[in-house]
Amino acid sequence: MTSSRLVSLDALRGFTIASMVLVNNPGDWDHVYPQLDHAAWNGWTFTDLIFPFFLFISGVALSLSIARRRAGALGDERRQLLFSLWQRAAIIFLIGLALNFVPNFDLATLRIPGVLQRIALCTALAAPLVLYCNWRTLFGWLVGLLAFYAAAMLLVPVPDPSGIVVAGALEPGRDLGAFIDRLLLSGHLWAKSRTWDPEGLFSTLPALATMLGGVLTGHWLSRDLGEARKTLWMMIAGSVCILLGVLLDAALMPINKSLWSPSYAVFTAGWALLLFGCFYWLIDGVDSSIVRTNSQRLSLPWIIYGMNALFIFVCSGLIARLLGYFHLAVDDGKTVSLKEWIYTPFQTLPIAAQNRSLLFAVAFNLCMFALAWYLWRKKWFITV
């Protein structure tokens, strides 16, 4: 089953990208359902699951791809494969950087971190581990990264933005990761915070652990076992991770997306395992061809999204930025952004403000799906 392309992985990737596009493009940020926005700080919402899901999926795909290509590969061939993965990571990083350059086009304030940049860094760091380590060593790296990150965040004293030196302060801008970001990337951080970044450098370490969780799942799927057994153990592992994440939340560090705390990494990996287990069983694993066929048919929109996931994410981000950048003249000499102008008819609908905002996000998503569908019909799959 795992020797060919996993349709379930494409479907889960498409579900994740569709969810990301949905939560990133409400009509009005002041009227968003709580589950479609990030938790203010500690805690989690549906939105906080999306980015870890994508890193987990990337890890599974990386593991399965390399497993096929490194079988019997000699040292030189493995080095070539490593360099090709690093090249891919560099391209993804540059795409993310270019996306941040729009619409201000100002190098002095260009935000260097970002979603694509984190994916790129995790891919670059994971590549040699996946190529040269067995699953036991990978598991050791995963645990070690989370343990090192937690110890450093809780024990290393650093000055906060006001100059007060403190250890283990896990408030916005006061932690070790924020200090490292200010030290190395001052002036190039998230504009809404300026003193810290949710995709900062140091918190990339536990994010790498999330990707390694996906890599280990790929190792498990590559084993010569029955599909039911693979699925069962993914579901068990997912349940254990969710429970462990809750325990770590209470005993060590809170579940926190911006810090990518160990509890958050473990907790979200658990949900990724559970959801992927469901997708895998229904679409690829179940013995009944009727169930598999119907599941693939029902999940076709997500599969279509998943075949060009990176391209759709970049396009959606670019379009959203340009909708806010371009302005139109309206009555009384005022100007509004192109997004505000498009959203005006939605605001006249006799429904709650949150529903109008959500309807705009759904419409935006449908436009992105139309693009994905066109690429899929043409068999154009844009990859890096």
N, C-alpha and C positions, 0 to 999 in steps of 0.2 A: 504493500500500500504506500509506503513512504518512499519507494524508489521513483515514483512519478510525482508530478506536481500535486501538492495538497490543495484541493479545492476549498476545503474548510479554512485553511490559512488565508487564502485570498478573500473568502467571505468575511472572516473576522477582521482582516485588515480594512476591507471596505466599510464594514460597520463602524470601525474606529475612526476612519477618515470622515465618514458622513457625520458622525457624532461631533468630531472636532470642528467641522465646517458649521454645524448647527449652533454650537455654543459660542463660536467666535463671531457670529454675525447676527445678533439681535437687531431689531429695528430701533430699539431705545434701551440703552444700557441702564437707565433708571427704572425700567420696568421689565425685570427678568425673574423668572421663577427661580427660587433658591437652588434647586438641583441643576439648573442650567448655568450656574455661575460658580466660581471657585469659593471654597470656604474662606472666610475673612482671614483666618490664620490657622489655628489648630482645628482639627476635625476634617471631615471629608464630605464631598457631594459626588453625584454622578460625574460631573465635569472633572473632578480630581482623579478619576480613574482612567481618563482617556489617554493622556500622555504615557503613563506607565504601560498601558496596553500596547501602545505602538512600539515602545522599546522592547517589551517582551516578545512581540511578534517578530521584530527585527532579529532578535536573538534566535528564535526558532528557525527563521529562514536562513540566517547565517550558518547555523549548525548543520542543517540539512544540505545546504549548498556546498559547504566545505567538505562534509563527509563524503559526498560523491566525488568531489574533485581531488581530494587529497589521498584517496585510496590508492596505494601503491606509488604515490608521488615521491620522487627523490628530493634531496636537500635543495637543489637549485630550483626545482619546480615549486617547492613550497615557498621559497623566497620570492619567486615571481608572483605567486598567488598573494603573498603578504603585501608586496608592493602594489599590486592591482587593487587590493582592498583599501590600502592607505590612499591611493590615488582617488578612489571613489569617495572616501571620507572627506578628502580635501575639496573635491568638487561640491559635495553637499554643504560643507562649511561655507564655501564661497557663495553658493546660491543663497544660503540663509543670510549672509552678510549683505549681499546685494538687495535682498528683500527688505532688510532693515534700513537700507539707504534711501528707500522710497517712503514718503514723498518729500522729505526735507532736503535730501542731497547735500548733507553737511557732514564732512569727515570729522570735524571737531567734536561733534556730539553723536556720532554714529554709535548706536548700541552694538557692541561686539557679541555678547551672549545672545542666545535665542533657541528656539525649539530645534531647528535644523542643525544649528551649531552643536547642540548637546547630542543629537543623534550621531553626528559626524565624529565627535570626540569619543563617544562610547564605542562606535564601530571601530575606530582606529585603535583604541586600547584593547578591545575584545579580540581583534583579529589574531594577534600572535598567541593569545591564550587558547583560542579555539583551534588554531593550527597545530600547536605543539603540546597541548596538555590533554590528559585523559579526564574523564568525568570526575574522578575523585579530586584531582588537583583543581579543577574548575570550581567544585563545591568549596574547597578550601579557600580559594580566592574570594568567592562570594561572601563567605562568613567573615573572612579576614578584613575585607573592605568595609563591611558594616560595623565590625567591632572597632576597627581603627577610627572610622569616622565618628562613631559615638563617643569613644574615649577622647578624641581631640576636641570635639564640640563641647563636651561637658567639663573637661579638665584644663584646657589651655587658656590662660588669661589673655585677653586682648582689649585694646581701647575701643569703646563704642564711639558713635559719631560725636558725642559731646566730650570725649577725652577720658571718660571714667573707665578704668581698667577693671574688667570683671571676667570671671570664668563661668561658663555654663548658662549664660543669659540667652534664652531662646526667644527673645522678642525681636520684632523687625529691626534689622540693621545692627543688632548688638552681638551677634554670634561670630564665631571664628570665620565662617565662610564669608560673611559680609565684610569683615575686616580684610580678608585676602582680596576680595573683589575691589574694595576701595583702594587698596595698596597697588594693585596691578592694572585696574581698569577704570580708574577714576575719570569721570566725565563721559564714560562710554557704557553706563549701566542703564537699566530700565528707567525711562523718563518719569514714571509715576512714583518711583521711590528715591532714585538717585544715590542712596546710601547702601543699597543691596540689590541683588538681582535674583529672581526666581529660577533662572537657569545659569547660576553662577558657576565659577570654576570648581570650588571645593565640593559642592554638592553633586558634581558630576560623578564622584566616586560611588556613592550609593546608587545613583542612576545606572552606572555600569553594572552594579550588582543585579539590578532589575533585568538588564539585558542578559546577563549570565544565567539568570533564572530561565529565560527563554532558551538559551543555548543548551542548558541541561535537559529541558523538555524535548528539544530536538534530538539529543542523545537517546533519550528514552524511546522516542518514536522510531528511531533507527534500529532498535533492537528487534530481533526475530521473535516476536511475541504475538499472541492473539490480540485482535483489535479491542475486544471486550476488556481484556486485562490491562491494556494500555490506558483505556478510558477510565476504568475503575481507579487505577492508581493516580491518574491525574486529578480525579475528583477528590480522592482521599488527601492527596498532597495539597490541593487547593484549600480544602476545609481546615487542614492543620495550619497552613500559613495564615489564614484569616484569624484563627484562634490565637496563634502566636503573635500576630500583629496587634491584636487587642491587648494581650498581656504585656507586650513591649510598650504599648501606648500608656499603660497604667504604671509600669515599673521603671521604664528607662527614659524614653523620649516620646512626646506626643505625636500622634499621626499628623503630619504637616507636609503638604506638598511643596511649599516654598523652600523648606529646609531639606526636603527629600529625606526625612528622618528614617532610620532603620525600621521603625514600626510601620511607616508609610510604605517603604519598599516591600516589606514582607506581606503586609496586608493587601496591597494592590496586586502583587504577584499571585496571591491566593485567588482573588476574584478573576484574574486573567486565566489561571488554570481551570477554574470552574467553567467559565464561559467557553474557553477553547475546547475543553472536554466535551461540552454539549455540542458545539459545532462539529468537532471531529467525529463524534459518534454518529450523528444524524446524517452528515454529508459524505463522510469517507469510510466510517468504520462499521456501521450496522450491516448485518448479513443480507437483509431484505433489499433487493434492487429497487423495489417500488418505493420504499421509504427514502432510499438514497436519491432516487430520481426526483421525487416530489420535494425533498429538502433542497436539492440543488436548484430546482425551478423556483421555489419560494425565495431562496437567498440570492437569486440572479442579480437583482439590483446592487447588492453589496459586493458580489463577485465582480461586477462591471466596475464599480468604484475601486475595488482592490487591485485591479490590473494596472491602473495608472495612478496609484495613491499619491506618490510624491509629487507628480505633475499637478494633480488636482489641488493638493494642499498649497502648492506655490501659487497657482493661478488664483485660488480663492483669496489668499492673503494679498496678492498684488491688486486684484480687483477691489477688495475692501479698502485698501489704502487709497486707490485712485478715486473711489466714490467719495471719500472724505476730502480729497485734495481739490478736485475741480468744483467750482462754484458757478451758480447761475443767478442772473438778476431776476428779481421778482417785483411785486408791487412796492411802491413807496421808495424805490431805489435801494432796497435791501438786497442782500445776496444770501443764498443758502447753498449748502453743499449739495452735490449731485445725489448723495444718499438721502438727505433730508427731503429733496424734491421728489424722489421716487417714493419715499415713505409717506408723503402727505396723503395720498388716497387711502392708505391703510388706517391713518388716524381718524378718518371719517366713519369707519365701520362701527356699528353699534355693539361693540363687544368690549370686554375689559382691556385695559391698557397692556397688561401682561400678555394677553392673547394676541393683540395686534402686533406686539413686538415679536412674539413667537411665530406668528404667521409670516412676517417678513423673513425671519430666519429660515423657515421651511421653503419659502419661495426662492430665496437665494440658493438653498441647497438643491432645489429642483433644477435650477439653472446650471449648477455645477454637475449635476447628474446628467443633464442633457449633453454637456461637453464630454463627460466620461463615456456615455453611450455612443456618441458619434465616433470617438476614438476606437471603442471596442468593435463597432460595426466595420470600421475600416481596417481592423486588425493592426492599429498603430499603438504600440506599447512603448511608452517613453520611459526609459530607465537610465540610470547613471552607472 
